[in-house]
């Protein structure tokens, strides 16, 4: 195996000191003569030297790589979030270490341990669970953004800064329900996520609030409420139930469920929106290419990513981030 090139190798070839090599690589405050800089850059090219960012992070307490943990990269919403965050950090000269927990809490815990051992400069964590098990990061001295926090994270006994993304999912689900009511829907069902998930319960409460049909108690016990995984299959499997319930509108918890739901409705000969209107939370650019095009709540991901980057890079960081959301009407309603 070939020996890895070092700063010393670069310095010897360039005819200078390792300190000067470091100044060139790290854009240090000490000026380097243009001719010397040119020799160093040429020596780096010839030797194939690559800076050891992990070692640099240990020595300086700073790194150029941030970690991102998500529960399902197959989810278009999370994939869009990741891409937007990556674009934002790239523009600031940073890279991302990305991991998918596959909706498994044990795997997520292992990933968090790995991220910390890799000395990432900070972390964006969209947890499987809500509230996230923040105690795993109690001794992590770098900033962390909890991307799907349900309440502000307790920052009293932790080593580093903690930032919570607090989306008004209840309000968004209520807005979707009101949009269907405006369009004449009278029997509006709701496809929630898995029971026990806080974000699913919040979306169900929003639907229930705006339904205002005189029902009381738990929204998940309402006869027009169904639960399913946040997957295409979850939507597909529930479609026939909404038809049998006589629903003329459905508020769906996420885009994947909505795509599966609409595909199954089409296979049953149900016309959208003539027979049933469909709207969904967290729709992405994919929604425009559904048949019919899917209406729903968009999150302004560019703005959210900019706020996350500002928080993690330490310039005017806030304890909480509230995403901007907006309704987009398309053919499905």
C-alpha positions in Angstrom: 0.0 0.0 0.0 1.4 3.4 -1.0 2.3 5.7 1.9 -0.1 8.6 2.4 1.5 11.9 1.6 2.0 14.3 4.5 2.4 18.1 4.9 6.1 17.4 5.4 6.3 15.8 2.0 4.6 18.8 0.5 7.0 21.2 2.3 10.1 19.3 1.1 8.9 19.4 -2.5 7.9 23.1 -2.3 11.1 24.1 -0.5 9.3 25.6 2.4 8.2 24.9 5.9 5.2 22.8 7.1 3.8 26.0 8.7 3.6 27.7 5.3 2.0 24.7 3.9 -0.6 24.9 6.7 -1.2 28.6 6.0 -1.9 27.8 2.3 -4.2 24.9 3.0 -6.2 26.6 5.8 -6.2 30.1 4.3 -4.4 31.3 7.4 -4.1 34.9 8.5 -0.4 35.0 7.9 0.3 36.2 4.3 2.1 33.8 1.9 4.0 35.2 -1.1 2.2 34.4 -4.4 5.2 32.5 -5.8 5.5 30.4 -2.6 1.7 29.7 -2.6 2.0 28.5 -6.3 4.9 26.1 -5.4 2.9 24.7 -2.4 -0.2 24.1 -4.5 1.8 22.4 -7.2 3.5 20.2 -4.6 0.1 19.3 -3.2 -1.0 18.3 -6.7 2.2 16.2 -7.3 2.2 14.4 -4.0 -1.6 13.8 -3.9 -1.7 15.2 -0.4 -5.2 15.3 1.2 -5.7 17.2 4.5 -6.8 15.0 7.4 -10.0 16.8 8.5 -10.7 14.5 11.4 -7.2 15.2 12.9 -7.7 18.9 12.3 -11.0 18.8 14.1 -9.4 17.1 17.1 -6.5 19.7 17.2 -8.5 22.8 16.6 -12.0 22.0 17.8 -13.3 22.9 14.4 -14.2 20.7 11.4 -15.5 21.1 7.9 -18.0 18.2 7.9 -21.4 18.3 9.5 -23.6 15.2 10.1 -27.1 14.7 9.0 -29.3 11.8 10.3 -32.7 11.0 8.7 -35.1 8.1 9.2 -35.9 7.4 5.5 -34.0 8.7 2.5 -36.6 7.2 0.2 -39.1 9.8 1.5 -39.1 12.6 -1.1 -39.6 15.2 1.6 -36.5 14.2 3.5 -34.5 13.7 0.4 -35.4 17.3 -0.7 -34.5 18.6 2.8 -31.1 16.8 2.6 -30.4 18.2 -0.9 -31.3 21.7 0.1 -29.1 21.5 3.3 -26.2 20.1 1.2 -26.5 23.0 -1.3 -26.5 25.5 1.5 -23.5 24.1 3.3 -21.6 23.6 0.0 -22.0 27.3 -0.6 -20.3 27.9 2.8 -17.4 25.5 2.1 -18.6 22.6 4.2 -19.5 19.0 3.4 -22.0 16.6 4.9 -21.8 13.1 6.4 -25.2 11.5 5.8 -26.8 8.5 7.5 -30.3 6.8 7.1 -31.6 5.1 10.3 -34.3 3.2 8.3 -36.8 4.1 11.0 -35.0 2.0 13.5 -34.3 3.6 17.0 -31.4 1.2 17.7 -29.7 1.9 14.4 -30.3 5.6 15.0 -28.5 5.4 18.4 -25.5 3.6 16.7 -25.4 6.3 14.0 -25.4 9.1 16.6 -22.4 7.5 18.4 -20.6 7.2 15.0 -21.2 10.8 14.1 -19.8 11.9 17.5 -16.7 9.7 17.1 -16.2 11.2 13.6 -15.8 14.6 15.2 -18.5 16.2 13.0 -18.6 20.0 13.4 -22.3 19.9 14.2 -25.4 17.8 13.6 -28.8 18.0 11.9 -31.0 15.2 13.3 -34.5 14.3 12.0 -35.2 11.6 14.6 -37.3 8.4 14.3 -39.0 9.3 17.6 -40.5 12.5 19.0 -39.3 14.0 21.2 -35.9 12.8 20.0 -33.7 11.0 22.6 -31.6 14.2 23.1 -29.8 12.6 26.1 -27.6 10.7 23.6 -25.9 14.0 22.8 -25.6 15.4 26.3 -21.8 15.5 26.2 -21.6 16.5 22.5 -20.1 20.0 22.6 -21.0 20.9 19.0 -24.3 22.5 17.9 -27.2 20.3 17.1 -30.4 21.1 15.1 -33.4 18.8 16.0 -35.1 19.0 12.6 -38.5 17.5 13.8 -38.7 18.7 17.4 -42.2 18.8 18.8 -41.2 21.2 21.7 -38.2 23.4 22.3 -35.2 21.3 23.4 -34.0 21.6 27.0 -30.6 23.3 26.8 -29.9 23.5 30.5 -27.6 20.5 31.0 -25.9 20.0 27.6 -22.4 20.7 26.4 -23.3 22.4 23.1 -25.9 24.6 21.5 -29.3 23.0 20.7 -31.7 24.4 18.1 -35.3 23.1 17.6 -37.2 23.2 14.3 -40.8 23.7 15.3 -43.2 23.3 12.4 -46.9 24.0 13.1 -48.1 20.7 11.7 -51.5 21.0 13.5 -52.1 24.4 11.8 -51.1 23.1 8.4 -53.4 20.1 8.6 -56.3 22.4 9.7 -55.5 24.6 6.7 -55.7 21.7 4.3 -59.1 20.6 5.8 -60.5 24.1 5.4 -59.3 24.2 1.7 -61.3 21.0 1.1 -64.4 22.5 2.8 -64.1 25.6 0.7 -64.3 23.4 -2.4 -67.5 21.8 -1.3 -66.3 18.6 0.4 -68.7 17.4 3.1 -67.3 14.1 4.3 -63.6 14.7 4.8 -61.4 11.8 6.0 -57.9 11.8 7.3 -55.1 9.4 6.7 -52.8 9.7 9.7 -49.4 8.3 10.3 -48.6 5.5 12.7 -50.4 5.8 16.1 -48.1 6.9 18.8 -46.1 9.4 16.7 -46.4 12.9 17.9 -46.3 14.5 14.5 -49.1 12.1 13.3 -51.2 13.1 16.3 -50.6 16.8 15.6 -51.8 16.5 12.0 -54.8 14.5 13.2 -55.7 17.2 15.7 -55.5 19.9 13.0 -57.8 17.9 10.7 -60.2 17.4 13.7 -60.1 21.1 14.6 -61.1 22.3 11.2 -63.6 19.4 10.7 -65.7 21.0 13.4 -68.5 18.4 13.0 -69.5 18.2 16.6 -67.4 15.2 17.5 -65.3 15.2 20.6 -62.7 13.0 22.2 -59.6 11.6 20.5 -59.3 12.5 16.8 -57.9 9.1 16.1 -61.1 7.5 17.2 -63.2 9.4 14.7 -64.9 7.1 12.1 -63.3 8.9 9.2 -59.8 8.7 10.6 -57.4 5.9 9.4 -53.8 5.2 10.3 -51.0 3.8 8.1 -47.2 3.9 7.8 -45.7 6.9 6.0 -45.2 4.9 2.8 -46.7 4.4 -0.6 -48.1 1.0 0.5 -49.8 2.7 3.5 -51.7 5.0 1.2 -52.5 2.2 -1.3 -53.9 -0.1 1.4 -56.3 2.6 2.9 -57.8 3.9 -0.3 -60.7 1.4 -0.5 -61.6 2.2 3.1 -62.2 5.9 2.3 -64.4 4.9 -0.6 -66.4 2.6 1.6 -66.7 5.4 4.2 -68.3 7.7 1.6 -65.5 10.3 1.8 -65.5 13.0 -0.8 -62.2 14.5 0.5 -59.1 13.1 2.2 -56.4 15.0 4.1 -53.2 12.9 3.9 -50.3 13.1 6.3 -47.5 12.9 3.8 -46.8 12.8 0.0 -45.8 9.1 -0.1 -49.1 8.1 1.4 -51.0 10.4 -1.0 -49.3 9.0 -4.1 -50.2 5.4 -3.0 -53.7 6.5 -2.2 -54.3 8.2 -5.5 -52.8 5.2 -7.5 -55.2 2.8 -5.7 -58.2 5.1 -6.2 -57.4 5.3 -9.9 -57.3 1.5 -10.1 -60.7 1.4 -8.5 -62.1 3.7 -11.1 -62.5 6.6 -8.6 -62.1 10.0 -10.2 -59.9 12.6 -8.5 -61.1 15.3 -7.7 -64.6 14.6 -9.1 -65.4 11.8 -6.6 -62.7 12.4 -4.0 -60.4 15.3 -3.5 -56.9 14.6 -2.1 -54.5 17.0 -0.4 -51.3 16.2 1.6 -48.8 17.5 4.0 -45.1 17.9 3.1 -45.4 17.8 -0.7 -42.4 18.3 -2.9 -41.6 19.0 -6.5 -42.7 15.4 -7.3 -46.3 16.4 -6.5 -46.6 18.4 -9.7 -46.0 15.2 -11.7 -48.6 13.0 -10.1 -51.7 12.2 -12.1 -53.6 14.3 -11.2 -51.1 16.8 -9.8 -51.1 16.7 -6.0 -52.2 19.7 -3.9 -50.9 20.3 -0.4 -48.6 22.1 2.0 -45.1 23.0 0.9 -42.3 23.8 3.3 -40.0 26.6 2.1 -36.9 24.4 2.2 -34.4 27.0 0.9 -35.3 29.3 3.8 -35.3 26.4 6.3 -31.9 25.3 5.1 -30.5 28.8 5.3 -31.7 29.1 8.9 -30.2 25.7 9.8 -26.8 26.7 8.3 -26.9 30.1 10.1 -27.6 28.2 13.4 -24.9 25.6 13.0 -22.2 28.0 11.7 -22.8 30.2 14.8 -23.8 33.4 13.2 -26.9 34.8 14.9 -28.1 31.4 16.0 -31.7 31.1 17.4 -32.9 28.6 19.9 -35.9 27.8 17.6 -36.5 27.8 13.9 -40.1 28.0 12.6 -40.3 26.9 8.9 -42.4 28.9 6.4 -45.2 26.8 4.9 -47.7 27.6 2.2 -50.6 25.9 0.4 -50.3 25.0 -3.3 -53.4 24.2 -5.3 -53.2 21.7 -8.1 -55.6 19.4 -9.9 -56.2 16.9 -7.0 -58.6 19.2 -5.3 
